[in-house]
Amino acid sequence: MTEHPKFDIVVNNLGVYGEQDFFDTPDSEWERFFRTNVMSGVRLARAYAPAMADRGWGRIVFVSSESAVNIPVEMIHYGFTKTAQLSISRGLAKRLAGTGVTVNAVLPGPTLSEGVASMLQADALRSGNSIDKVAADFVANNRSSSIIQRMATVEESANMILYVNSEQASATTGAALRVDGGVVDSII
């Protein structure tokens, strides 16, 4: 981090995910998920937020997931780390109150990223369907509360991240902003 001693915007987007039954997930996997998904963002925020506060402007975004509030039974260890990101982003926003630095979490829902497309590739080959069809089937079968009934695009999630990093988002802080296609069945 000394190579880049100052940033105005930090987007904590590093993350790992994967299905594994709760009873088959060893401590080492819980720890790996926590180190990668949670502590990487903690370390970045701790390194760069003080200088942002000194300058009177900055943006910190934790890319969480709808899985933070809609814990997937097949990825409890992942959901746990995404919930932790919400706690950190809200607490850090309060810690930086009045400094001009905003801290938010963005909660994408099922998103057809390169990683998800790779994960769905075997199903596409087996079924003879396109990745888009397999992705839509995944949403229908596993996230049936989705209002858009498809996976979001990476660009759709990126648009929310662009907003919270902009000057226009100066009053948006401490928020958990969903880009989940309506998967989380809540009006708030």
NULUMLO-764147 format. One line per field, with one value per atom (N, C-alpha, C): atom name; x, y, z. Coordinates in Angstrom, 3 decimals, always signed. Layout:
% residues N
name <- (CA,...)
xx <- (X,...)
yy <- (Y,...)
zz <- (Z,...)
This chain:
% residues 188
name <- (N,CA,C,N,CA,C,N,CA,C,N,CA,C,N,CA,C,N,CA,C,N,CA,C,N,CA,C,N,CA,C,N,CA,C,N,CA,C,N,CA,C,N,CA,C,N,CA,C,N,CA,C,N,CA,C,N,CA,C,N,CA,C,N,CA,C,N,CA,C,N,CA,C,N,CA,C,N,CA,C,N,CA,C,N,CA,C,N,CA,C,N,CA,C,N,CA,C,N,CA,C,N,CA,C,N,CA,C,N,CA,C,N,CA,C,N,CA,C,N,CA,C,N,CA,C,N,CA,C,N,CA,C,N,CA,C,N,CA,C,N,CA,C,N,CA,C,N,CA,C,N,CA,C,N,CA,C,N,CA,C,N,CA,C,N,CA,C,N,CA,C,N,CA,C,N,CA,C,N,CA,C,N,CA,C,N,CA,C,N,CA,C,N,CA,C,N,CA,C,N,CA,C,N,CA,C,N,CA,C,N,CA,C,N,CA,C,N,CA,C,N,CA,C,N,CA,C,N,CA,C,N,CA,C,N,CA,C,N,CA,C,N,CA,C,N,CA,C,N,CA,C,N,CA,C,N,CA,C,N,CA,C,N,CA,C,N,CA,C,N,CA,C,N,CA,C,N,CA,C,N,CA,C,N,CA,C,N,CA,C,N,CA,C,N,CA,C,N,CA,C,N,CA,C,N,CA,C,N,CA,C,N,CA,C,N,CA,C,N,CA,C,N,CA,C,N,CA,C,N,CA,C,N,CA,C,N,CA,C,N,CA,C,N,CA,C,N,CA,C,N,CA,C,N,CA,C,N,CA,C,N,CA,C,N,CA,C,N,CA,C,N,CA,C,N,CA,C,N,CA,C,N,CA,C,N,CA,C,N,CA,C,N,CA,C,N,CA,C,N,CA,C,N,CA,C,N,CA,C,N,CA,C,N,CA,C,N,CA,C,N,CA,C,N,CA,C,N,CA,C,N,CA,C,N,CA,C,N,CA,C,N,CA,C,N,CA,C,N,CA,C,N,CA,C,N,CA,C,N,CA,C,N,CA,C,N,CA,C,N,CA,C,N,CA,C,N,CA,C,N,CA,C,N,CA,C,N,CA,C,N,CA,C,N,CA,C,N,CA,C,N,CA,C,N,CA,C,N,CA,C,N,CA,C,N,CA,C,N,CA,C,N,CA,C,N,CA,C,N,CA,C,N,CA,C,N,CA,C,N,CA,C,N,CA,C,N,CA,C,N,CA,C,N,CA,C,N,CA,C,N,CA,C,N,CA,C,N,CA,C,N,CA,C,N,CA,C,N,CA,C,N,CA,C,N,CA,C,N,CA,C,N,CA,C,N,CA,C,N,CA,C,N,CA,C,N,CA,C,N,CA,C,N,CA,C,N,CA,C,N,CA,C,N,CA,C,N,CA,C,N,CA,C,N,CA,C,N,CA,C,N,CA,C,N,CA,C,N,CA,C,N,CA,C,N,CA,C)
xx <- (+0.814,+0.000,+0.860,+2.122,+2.990,+3.273,+3.113,+3.280,+2.214,+1.038,-0.078,-0.530,+0.164,-0.107,-1.428,-2.094,-3.362,-4.332,-5.565,-6.664,-7.837,-8.660,-9.902,-11.067,-10.932,-12.009,-11.410,-12.039,-11.645,-12.891,-12.824,-13.916,-13.396,-13.952,-13.561,-14.363,-13.777,-14.486,-13.869,-12.816,-12.201,-13.132,-13.325,-14.199,-14.097,-14.397,-14.484,-15.869,-16.325,-17.613,-17.570,-18.496,-18.592,-19.545,-20.233,-21.193,-20.474,-20.922,-20.427,-21.401,-21.785,-22.716,-22.104,-22.918,-22.482,-21.693,-22.189,-21.568,-20.283,-20.043,-18.824,-17.806,-18.080,-17.185,-16.241,-14.956,-14.004,-13.660,-13.106,-12.693,-11.781,-10.887,-9.937,-10.649,-11.763,-12.528,-13.260,-13.833,-14.461,-13.421,-12.237,-11.174,-10.706,-10.592,-10.191,-11.218,-12.490,-13.540,-13.519,-13.329,-13.303,-12.103,-10.924,-9.714,-9.891,-10.411,-10.521,-11.660,-12.847,-14.034,-14.166,-13.651,-13.852,-12.563,-11.531,-10.321,-9.600,-9.742,-9.118,-9.703,-11.009,-11.654,-11.340,-11.261,-10.892,-9.503,-8.570,-7.195,-7.116,-7.828,-7.817,-8.421,-9.556,-10.214,-9.329,-8.726,-7.854,-6.642,-6.141,-4.965,-5.281,-6.456,-6.719,-7.724,-8.588,-9.609,-9.038,-7.998,-7.503,-7.067,-6.377,-5.952,-7.148,-8.135,-9.359,-10.004,-10.112,-10.726,-9.920,-8.595,-7.751,-7.979,-8.233,-8.475,-9.923,-10.824,-12.217,-13.086,-12.600,-13.416,-12.887,-13.816,-13.443,-14.665,-14.472,-15.540,-14.968,-15.657,-15.306,-16.561,-16.420,-17.546,-17.154,-17.991,-17.841,-18.824,-18.321,-19.218,-19.615,-20.807,-21.343,-22.169,-23.366,-24.215,-25.591,-26.584,-27.905,-27.835,-26.799,-26.606,-26.288,-26.020,-25.797,-27.084,-28.215,-29.507,-30.412,-30.026,-30.788,-29.815,-29.395,-28.314,-28.656,-27.829,-28.096,-27.711,-28.602,-28.360,-27.149,-26.853,-25.712,-24.400,-24.453,-23.244,-23.337,-23.588,-23.725,-22.432,-21.293,-19.993,-19.789,-20.301,-20.216,-21.157,-22.402,-23.373,-22.894,-22.271,-21.721,-20.722,-19.850,-18.845,-19.496,-20.543,-21.208,-22.007,-22.554,-23.214,-22.184,-21.010,-19.944,-19.572,-19.554,-19.244,-20.270,-21.534,-22.562,-22.296,-21.916,-21.607,-20.418,-19.400,-18.207,-18.515,-19.222,-19.493,-20.363,-21.352,-22.214,-21.427,-20.676,-19.883,-18.828,-18.166,-17.128,-17.729,-18.905,-19.584,-19.835,-20.281,-20.520,-19.204,-18.158,-16.842,-16.309,-16.614,-16.121,-17.130,-18.136,-19.171,-18.550,-19.043,-18.617,-17.288,-16.679,-15.356,-15.402,-16.572,-16.669,-16.411,-16.142,-15.914,-17.198,-17.678,-18.855,-18.418,-19.172,-18.911,-20.248,-20.305,-21.535,-21.240,-22.282,-22.203,-23.172,-22.723,-23.579,-23.839,-25.116,-25.525,-26.045,-25.148,-25.634,-26.366,-27.321,-27.968,-27.272,-27.948,-27.333,-26.903,-25.616,-25.015,-24.227,-24.421,-23.733,-22.321,-21.483,-20.072,-19.315,-18.048,-17.228,-17.163,-17.022,-16.937,-18.207,-19.352,-20.634,-20.833,-20.476,-20.593,-19.746,-18.535,-17.681,-18.320,-18.936,-19.596,-20.773,-21.470,-22.641,-22.290,-21.043,-20.621,-20.914,-20.659,-20.900,-22.376,-23.258,-24.695,-25.098,-24.488,-24.800,-24.373,-23.198,-22.715,-23.571,-23.918,-24.722,-26.125,-26.720,-28.100,-28.210,-27.120,-27.168,-27.781,-28.028,-28.605,-27.509,-27.885,-26.943,-26.699,-25.611,-25.315,-26.464,-27.016,-28.132,-29.337,-29.636,-30.768,-30.493,-29.290,-28.925,-28.966,-28.512,-28.539,-29.983,-30.856,-32.268,-32.906,-32.549,-33.066,-32.566,-31.297,-30.762,-31.577,-31.858,-32.642,-34.032,-34.669,-36.027,-36.048,-35.022,-34.997,-34.410,-33.505,-32.786,-33.037,-33.512,-33.816,-35.160,-36.160,-37.469,-38.152,-37.698,-38.283,-37.809,-36.892,-36.381,-37.521,-37.553,-38.591,-38.210,-36.912,-36.507,-36.399,-36.411,-36.404,-35.220,-34.084,-32.848,-31.696,-30.506,-29.337,-29.082,-28.569,-28.168,-26.872,-26.584,-25.300,-24.292,-23.039,-21.976,-22.134,-22.508,-22.681,-23.792,-24.846,-25.940,-25.463,-24.654,-24.084,-23.078,-22.277,-21.261,-21.900,-23.078,-23.746,-24.031,-24.424,-24.654,-23.341,-22.292,-20.975,-20.500,-20.725,-20.370,-21.123,-22.405,-23.197,-22.640,-22.430,-22.003,-20.601,-19.849,-18.519,-18.536,-19.685,-19.769,-20.014,-19.852,-20.180,-21.664,-22.514,-23.961,-24.374,-23.506,-23.843,-23.344,-23.159,-22.581,-23.451,-24.736,-25.616,-25.971,-25.345,-25.581,-24.395,-24.596,-23.538,-24.149,-23.437,-23.939,-25.049,-25.192,-26.313,-25.919,-26.897,-26.783,-27.688,-27.088,-27.834,-27.947,-29.171,-29.406,-29.454,-28.786,-28.873,-29.146,-30.246,-30.505,-31.638,-32.168,-33.278,-34.542,-34.603,-35.780,-35.753,-34.598,-34.515,-34.861,-34.326,-34.635,-36.070,-36.919,-38.343,-38.609,-38.262,-38.397,-38.653,-39.442,-39.684,-38.668,-37.796,-36.736,-35.394)
yy <- (-1.191,+0.000,+1.257,+1.104,+2.278,+2.688,+1.768,+2.095,+3.090,+3.011,+3.909,+4.524,+5.588,+6.099,+6.827,+7.177,+7.900,+7.562,+7.370,+7.161,+7.988,+8.430,+9.110,+8.139,+7.030,+6.038,+4.647,+3.875,+2.487,+1.622,+0.673,-0.280,-1.655,-2.167,-3.475,-4.550,-5.078,-6.007,-7.399,-7.607,-8.925,-9.889,-11.051,-12.011,-13.397,-14.370,-15.758,-16.276,-17.256,-17.879,-19.306,-20.070,-21.445,-22.206,-23.134,-23.941,-24.991,-25.134,-26.200,-26.335,-27.559,-27.801,-27.357,-26.787,-26.292,-27.352,-28.585,-29.641,-30.181,-29.853,-30.291,-29.169,-27.992,-26.848,-26.782,-27.067,-27.062,-25.636,-25.535,-24.235,-23.487,-24.209,-23.561,-22.834,-23.383,-22.731,-21.499,-21.587,-20.418,-19.308,-19.674,-18.682,-18.080,-18.893,-18.386,-17.394,-17.727,-16.830,-15.520,-15.624,-14.429,-13.557,-14.154,-13.384,-12.679,-13.394,-12.829,-11.822,-12.211,-11.380,-10.232,-10.402,-9.387,-8.623,-9.332,-8.661,-7.883,-8.295,-7.513,-6.103,-5.979,-4.668,-3.879,-4.571,-3.906,-3.282,-4.045,-3.552,-2.371,-2.435,-1.304,-0.052,-0.212,+0.941,+1.539,+0.698,+1.170,+1.904,+1.459,+2.086,+3.431,+3.560,+4.745,+5.739,+5.329,+6.238,+7.419,+7.249,+8.409,+9.573,+9.283,+10.356,+10.969,+10.154,+10.691,+11.679,+11.295,+12.165,+13.452,+13.352,+14.546,+15.496,+14.938,+15.756,+16.242,+15.641,+16.067,+15.497,+14.440,+13.805,+12.407,+11.484,+10.132,+9.244,+8.116,+7.141,+5.747,+4.998,+3.601,+2.779,+1.761,+0.893,-0.556,-1.249,-2.687,-3.361,-4.204,-4.950,-6.211,-6.165,-7.254,-8.151,-8.503,-9.391,-9.456,-9.772,-10.037,-11.221,-12.028,-13.172,-12.740,-11.455,-10.938,-10.934,-10.775,-10.722,-11.881,-12.588,-13.721,-14.909,-15.360,-16.346,-17.612,-17.947,-19.173,-20.411,-21.346,-22.551,-23.316,-23.198,-23.921,-23.145,-21.919,-21.109,-20.269,-20.901,-20.178,-19.445,-20.092,-19.471,-18.200,-18.175,-16.983,-15.896,-16.257,-15.291,-14.606,-15.369,-14.830,-13.700,-13.896,-12.861,-11.623,-11.810,-10.669,-9.871,-10.554,-9.859,-9.061,-9.637,-8.924,-7.635,-7.662,-6.446,-5.342,-5.721,-4.722,-4.069,-4.862,-4.329,-3.377,-3.770,-2.931,-1.633,-1.716,-0.500,+0.474,-0.035,+0.854,+1.472,+0.642,+1.148,+2.139,+1.861,+2.774,+4.089,+4.033,+5.271,+6.145,+5.525,+6.277,+6.805,+6.010,+6.425,+7.629,+7.712,+8.795,+9.936,+9.972,+11.007,+12.401,+13.240,+14.629,+14.881,+13.850,+14.010,+14.251,+14.057,+14.133,+12.802,+11.775,+10.435,+9.636,+9.040,+8.180,+6.723,+5.873,+4.437,+3.747,+2.920,+2.223,+0.782,-0.019,-1.383,-1.500,-2.161,-2.461,-3.961,-4.326,-5.725,-6.234,-6.688,-7.298,-8.602,-8.902,-10.209,-11.114,-12.151,-13.028,-12.206,-12.277,-11.458,-12.360,-12.199,-13.037,-12.506,-12.672,-12.296,-13.414,-13.172,-14.215,-15.452,-15.234,-16.360,-17.182,-16.513,-17.230,-17.950,-17.308,-17.960,-19.231,-19.164,-20.360,-21.455,-21.056,-22.018,-22.698,-21.952,-22.483,-23.224,-23.135,-23.709,-25.205,-25.949,-27.402,-27.706,-26.948,-27.142,-26.807,-25.771,-25.384,-26.478,-27.009,-28.081,-29.333,-29.674,-30.878,-30.750,-29.564,-29.390,-28.965,-28.439,-27.917,-26.527,-25.904,-24.557,-23.497,-22.284,-21.169,-20.826,-20.109,-19.639,-18.768,-17.910,-17.048,-17.872,-18.944,-19.814,-20.536,-21.045,-21.731,-20.752,-19.521,-18.489,-18.161,-18.018,-17.732,-18.890,-20.124,-21.296,-21.311,-20.929,-20.851,-19.872,-18.704,-17.699,-18.244,-18.846,-19.385,-20.467,-21.300,-22.427,-22.088,-21.127,-20.860,-19.483,-18.556,-17.203,-16.783,-17.607,-17.429,-16.118,-15.455,-14.158,-13.024,-13.310,-12.282,-11.650,-10.359,-9.648,-9.535,-9.406,-9.290,-10.652,-11.734,-13.114,-13.420,-12.819,-13.092,-12.639,-13.007,-12.482,-11.058,-10.254,-8.900,-8.983,-7.929,-7.838,-7.178,-7.390,-6.747,-5.232,-4.730,-3.284,-2.721,-3.485,-3.006,-2.825,-3.737,-3.574,-2.430,-2.337,-1.278,+0.108,+0.242,+1.550,+2.048,+1.154,+1.557,+1.953,+1.214,+1.531,+2.883,+3.157,+4.472,+5.588,+5.375,+6.391,+6.681,+5.644,+5.899,+6.473,+6.384,+6.987,+8.403,+8.885,+10.192,+11.325,+12.541,+13.739,+13.753,+13.217,+13.236,+12.391,+11.512,+10.621,+11.151,+12.438,+13.005,+12.778,+12.570,+12.310,+10.832,+9.990,+8.550,+7.929,+7.568,+6.933,+6.023,+4.968,+3.990,+3.132,+3.144,+2.462,+1.087,+0.201,-1.088,-0.992,-0.782,-0.489,-1.739,-2.179,-3.424,-3.214,-4.112,-4.242,-5.725,-6.179,-7.610,-8.086,-7.211,-7.611,-7.930,-7.495,-7.751,-9.098,-9.771,-11.087,-11.009,-9.986,-9.847,-9.328,-10.125,-9.805,-8.859,-7.601,-6.582,-5.250,-4.405,-3.088,-2.066,-2.418,-1.509,-2.037)
zz <- (+0.000,+0.000,+0.000,+0.320,+0.260,-1.180,-2.121,-3.531,-3.977,-3.365,-3.652,-2.329,-1.887,-0.541,-0.363,-1.457,-1.270,-2.393,-1.982,-2.916,-2.443,-3.365,-3.016,-2.963,-3.694,-3.788,-3.591,-2.726,-2.514,-2.678,-3.602,-3.810,-3.397,-2.320,-1.791,-2.525,-3.599,-4.463,-4.472,-3.695,-3.650,-2.937,-3.506,-2.847,-3.440,-2.605,-3.043,-2.675,-3.417,-3.135,-3.628,-3.193,-3.642,-2.750,-3.343,-2.597,-1.764,-0.530,+0.331,+1.487,+1.783,+2.873,+4.200,+5.045,+6.353,+7.121,+7.150,+7.940,+7.322,+6.061,+5.381,+5.225,+5.783,+5.627,+6.823,+6.601,+7.717,+8.171,+9.361,+9.893,+8.927,+8.282,+7.374,+6.234,+5.783,+4.711,+5.244,+6.441,+7.072,+7.218,+7.678,+7.879,+6.559,+5.519,+4.200,+3.667,+3.778,+3.318,+4.110,+5.430,+6.271,+5.924,+5.796,+5.446,+4.102,+3.130,+1.785,+1.682,+2.093,+1.871,+2.862,+4.063,+5.101,+5.393,+5.775,+6.236,+5.136,+3.886,+2.803,+2.777,+2.923,+2.940,+4.194,+5.330,+6.578,+6.426,+5.890,+5.744,+4.791,+3.675,+2.734,+3.356,+4.016,+4.635,+5.729,+6.524,+7.597,+7.028,+5.885,+5.276,+4.630,+4.005,+3.185,+3.759,+4.661,+5.193,+5.978,+6.788,+7.539,+6.641,+5.560,+4.651,+3.932,+3.599,+2.999,+3.962,+5.219,+6.227,+6.381,+6.367,+6.465,+5.294,+4.099,+2.898,+2.826,+3.622,+3.653,+2.553,+1.895,+0.855,+0.585,+0.392,+0.011,-0.082,-0.741,-0.905,-0.650,+0.184,+0.435,+0.187,-0.630,-0.972,-0.729,-0.001,+0.181,-0.765,-1.668,-2.546,-1.789,-1.231,-0.431,-1.352,-0.946,-1.737,-1.104,-1.912,-1.342,-0.402,-0.539,+0.356,+1.780,+1.995,+3.345,+4.157,+3.486,+4.170,+3.780,+2.754,+2.233,+2.187,+3.374,+3.482,+2.700,+1.701,+0.931,+1.736,+1.815,+2.606,+2.098,+0.817,+0.245,+0.379,+0.923,+1.087,+2.365,+3.481,+4.750,+5.082,+4.832,+5.107,+4.276,+3.081,+2.224,+2.741,+3.014,+3.521,+4.789,+5.670,+6.917,+6.627,+5.654,+5.357,+4.752,+3.985,+3.363,+4.396,+5.410,+6.510,+7.312,+7.515,+8.230,+7.498,+6.170,+5.409,+5.680,+5.848,+6.152,+7.503,+8.474,+9.798,+9.741,+9.039,+8.941,+8.195,+7.088,+6.307,+7.096,+7.806,+8.600,+9.766,+10.469,+11.589,+11.159,+10.053,+9.559,+9.075,+8.473,+8.069,+9.296,+10.377,+11.614,+12.199,+12.130,+12.638,+11.865,+10.579,+9.720,+9.575,+10.426,+10.369,+10.366,+9.460,+9.404,+8.726,+8.169,+7.554,+6.044,+5.438,+3.984,+3.297,+4.093,+3.562,+3.746,+2.666,+2.761,+2.668,+3.347,+3.320,+3.096,+2.076,+1.734,+1.348,+1.333,+0.827,-0.338,-1.379,-2.529,-2.494,-2.645,-2.537,-3.879,-4.741,-5.981,-5.672,-6.504,-6.449,-7.448,-7.892,-8.887,-10.103,-10.398,-11.462,-12.388,-13.661,-14.646,-14.888,-13.878,-13.975,-14.684,-14.969,-15.590,-14.702,-13.392,-12.457,-12.427,-12.416,-12.407,-13.734,-14.836,-16.146,-16.191,-15.623,-15.565,-14.734,-13.614,-12.734,-13.450,-14.307,-15.005,-16.295,-16.719,-17.997,-18.096,-17.035,-17.075,-17.301,-16.638,-16.835,-18.264,-18.832,-20.210,-21.189,-20.988,-21.870,-21.733,-20.504,-20.250,-20.844,-20.716,-21.172,-22.635,-23.184,-24.541,-24.622,-23.469,-23.426,-23.349,-23.674,-23.579,-22.112,-21.859,-20.501,-19.998,-20.856,-20.439,-19.997,-20.717,-20.358,-19.033,-18.880,-17.639,-16.470,-16.696,-15.650,-15.270,-16.256,-15.976,-15.217,-15.577,-14.861,-13.418,-13.220,-11.857,-11.019,-11.586,-10.863,-10.549,-11.543,-11.339,-10.255,-10.228,-9.292,-7.923,-7.876,-6.633,-6.028,-6.816,-6.331,-6.921,-6.670,-7.306,-6.927,-5.879,-5.511,-6.413,-7.329,-8.237,-9.023,-9.016,-9.767,-11.241,-11.533,-12.935,-13.616,-12.827,-13.335,-14.257,-13.950,-14.693,-13.828,-14.238,-13.555,-14.040,-13.159,-13.543,-14.339,-15.045,-15.734,-14.794,-15.082,-14.305,-14.394,-15.553,-15.742,-14.854,-14.644,-13.788,-12.346,-11.854,-10.512,-10.494,-11.534,-11.609,-11.595,-12.166,-12.173,-10.760,-9.855,-8.472,-7.806,-8.094,-7.530,-8.046,-9.321,-9.875,-9.155,-8.911,-8.221,-6.833,-6.011,-4.629,-4.549,-5.626,-5.656,-6.224,-6.615,-7.268,-6.271,-6.756,-5.970,-5.616,-6.496,-6.274,-5.071,-4.601,-3.494,-2.146,-2.037,-0.811,+0.422,+0.265,+1.407,+1.532,+0.747,+0.827,+1.544,+2.791,+3.573,+4.623,+4.933,+5.886,+5.322,+4.010,+3.361,+2.826,+2.763,+2.096,+0.873,-0.282,-1.513,-2.369,-2.567,-3.285,-4.793,-5.498,-6.957,-7.190,-6.600,-6.513,-7.402,-8.226,-9.092,-8.319,-7.068,-6.243,-5.536,-5.499,-4.860,-3.384,-2.699,-1.280,-1.176,-0.568,-0.503,+0.667,+0.442,+1.482,+0.800,+1.459,+0.880,+1.368,+2.270,+2.729,+2.290)
